[in-house]
Amino acid sequence: MTDLLAKEDVVLLDELVAETIEPVTPPSALKSRIMQIVRDIPQNTKTVRSHEGHWSRIPMSGVKVKLLTIDETRGTATILVDLEPGSQLPEHDHHGDEQSFVLSGSCRIGGVSLEKGDFHHAEAGSHHGSVVSDGGCMLLLIVDKADYRAA
C-alpha cells in the first residue's frame, strides 16, 4: 500500500510542477527542424531490426524461422528462413503463392539451384521438391498466411 501511495504522491507532484511551468515558444528554426523530422517519420510502417524479433526452431534439424510481418489484407506472411549447412526442408505443396529470395548462401529447391540474389516463385497449388542447402543460406519468403501457419 505504501508503494501505491508513493506513486500517487509522485503523480500529484508532477501535476503541480507542470502547472507552474510557463510554456516557451521554440525559436522558429528549431520548430522548423522538429516539424521536418516529424514529417519524415513514415506513417503506418513497421521496422524489424536485424537484432529484433524471435527466431523459432522448426522440427527440421538446422532450420529456423523468423516472422517479420503478417499482411492480413493480402493474407500473406513475410519470413526469414535460416538453413544451416546440410539442412533441408521436405518437399511440400503450396496453398498460396510463395516468393523466395536468397539473401545469402545457396540452396536447391527441387531441381532448381539458387544462389545469393536469385529469386524463385512457386504458384498456388504447386508442389516442389525439398529445399536443400549444402553450405547454408538465408531466404526471405513471402508466403500465404495459411502455409506459414501450417509450418
C-alpha positions in Angstrom: 0.0 0.0 0.0 2.8 2.5 0.8 4.3 1.9 -2.7 1.0 2.7 -4.3 0.7 5.9 -2.2 4.3 6.9 -3.1 3.4 6.6 -6.8 0.3 8.6 -6.3 2.3 11.3 -4.5 4.8 11.4 -7.4 1.9 11.8 -9.9 0.5 14.7 -7.8 3.9 16.4 -7.5 4.4 16.0 -11.3 1.0 17.7 -11.9 1.8 20.5 -9.5 5.2 21.2 -11.1 3.7 21.0 -14.6 1.2 23.7 -13.6 3.9 26.1 -12.6 5.9 25.9 -15.8 5.3 28.6 -18.3 5.2 27.4 -22.0 8.1 28.6 -24.1 7.8 29.1 -27.8 10.8 27.5 -29.5 12.9 29.5 -32.0 11.4 29.3 -35.5 14.5 27.5 -36.8 14.2 24.8 -34.1 10.5 24.4 -34.6 11.0 24.0 -38.4 13.7 21.3 -37.8 11.4 19.4 -35.4 8.5 19.6 -37.8 10.6 18.3 -40.7 11.8 15.4 -38.6 8.3 14.5 -37.7 7.2 14.8 -41.3 10.0 12.4 -42.3 8.9 9.7 -40.0 7.0 7.2 -42.2 3.4 6.6 -41.1 1.8 3.2 -40.9 5.1 1.4 -41.2 6.9 -1.4 -39.3 10.6 -1.8 -39.0 12.2 -5.0 -37.6 15.9 -4.5 -36.9 18.3 -7.5 -37.5 18.7 -8.0 -33.8 14.9 -7.8 -33.1 12.2 -10.5 -33.4 12.3 -14.1 -32.5 13.9 -17.0 -34.3 11.9 -20.2 -33.9 13.3 -23.6 -34.5 11.1 -25.9 -36.5 11.1 -29.7 -36.4 13.6 -29.9 -39.2 17.2 -30.1 -37.9 19.2 -26.9 -38.7 16.3 -24.8 -39.8 14.9 -21.7 -38.0 12.3 -19.2 -39.0 11.7 -15.5 -38.1 8.4 -13.9 -38.7 8.7 -10.3 -40.0 5.1 -9.4 -40.6 1.7 -10.8 -41.5 -0.4 -8.8 -44.0 -4.0 -9.6 -43.1 -5.3 -7.7 -46.2 -3.3 -9.8 -48.7 -3.3 -13.0 -46.5 0.5 -13.3 -46.6 3.4 -13.7 -44.1 6.9 -12.4 -44.7 9.5 -14.5 -43.0 13.2 -15.2 -42.9 14.3 -18.8 -43.1 17.9 -19.7 -42.0 19.2 -23.1 -43.2 22.4 -24.3 -41.6 24.9 -26.2 -43.8 23.5 -29.6 -44.7 19.9 -28.8 -43.6 16.8 -29.2 -45.6 13.1 -28.6 -45.7 10.9 -31.5 -47.0 9.0 -31.3 -50.3 5.7 -29.7 -49.9 2.6 -28.3 -51.6 1.6 -24.6 -51.6 -1.9 -23.4 -50.6 -0.9 -19.9 -52.0 1.9 -18.4 -53.9 5.4 -18.5 -52.4 8.1 -15.9 -53.3 11.7 -16.8 -52.3 14.7 -14.6 -52.5 18.2 -15.8 -51.5 19.8 -13.3 -49.2 23.0 -15.3 -48.6 24.5 -18.7 -49.4 22.9 -21.1 -51.8 20.2 -23.8 -51.9 18.3 -26.1 -54.2 14.6 -26.1 -54.4 13.7 -29.3 -56.1 15.9 -29.3 -59.2 16.4 -25.6 -59.3 19.8 -24.3 -57.9 19.7 -20.8 -56.4 22.5 -18.5 -55.2 22.7 -15.2 -53.4 20.5 -12.7 -55.2 18.3 -15.3 -57.0 14.5 -15.2 -56.9 12.1 -18.2 -57.2 8.3 -18.1 -57.4 6.0 -21.1 -56.7 2.4 -20.7 -57.8 -0.6 -21.5 -55.5 -1.4 -25.2 -55.7 2.2 -26.1 -56.9 4.4 -28.8 -55.4 8.1 -28.7 -55.3 10.9 -30.9 -54.0 13.0 -30.5 -50.9 14.8 -27.2 -50.1 18.4 -28.3 -49.5 21.4 -26.1 -48.6 24.8 -27.8 -48.6 26.7 -24.6 -47.4 23.8 -22.9 -45.6 21.6 -20.0 -46.7 19.2 -17.3 -45.6 15.9 -17.0 -47.5 13.4 -14.1 -47.5 10.0 -15.7 -48.2 6.6 -14.2 -48.8 4.1 -17.0 -48.3 0.4 -17.5 -48.0 -0.6 -17.0 -44.3 -2.2 -20.4 -44.2 1.1 -22.0 -45.5 3.0 -20.1 -42.8 0.7 -21.2 -40.0 0.7 -24.8 -41.2 4.5 -24.9 -40.9 
